[in-house]
């Protein structure tokens, strides 16, 4: 992991870049500002594409944001989330109920967030129906629920031409 030190503010406000890269907490704008030696508002303007940030500084901030895997919080209330479930997970759902508890927890959290979960069966035989579903305008993302099923994970990873990714 490259550690960025772009100015005196970064030296006054050291951030452990190793902890940010795969660490236990979410990367914040403050972290990027400290690594770039700039203000929080400058980082916010640069990441949102607003004016008043030089192209060089914007490029630098974007580089750091990518390096620490920054992902902005997204308001998704009212969206639908596709819950793609593998056959193995559904078998577990009916037999052992581990998947049942996972699904119940997801449904409860989605309700609190104002999201609608759309369950879709996964199969390694084709992804066109899933791709069509994911390309609908009100789909905010996808969760894959599987239990040690590498073939299904390969299907999800290899989805292409999606509007939302």
Buried (B, 14 or more C-beta within 10 A) or exposed (E): EEBBBBEEBBEEEEBEBEBBBEBEEEBBBEBBBBBBBBEBEBBBBBBEEEEEBEEEBBEBBBEBBEBBEBEEEEEBEEBBBBBBBBBBBBEBBEEEEEBBEBBEEBBEEBEEEEBBBBEBEBBBEEBEEBBEBBEEEEBBBBBBBBBEBEEBBEBBEEBEEEEEE
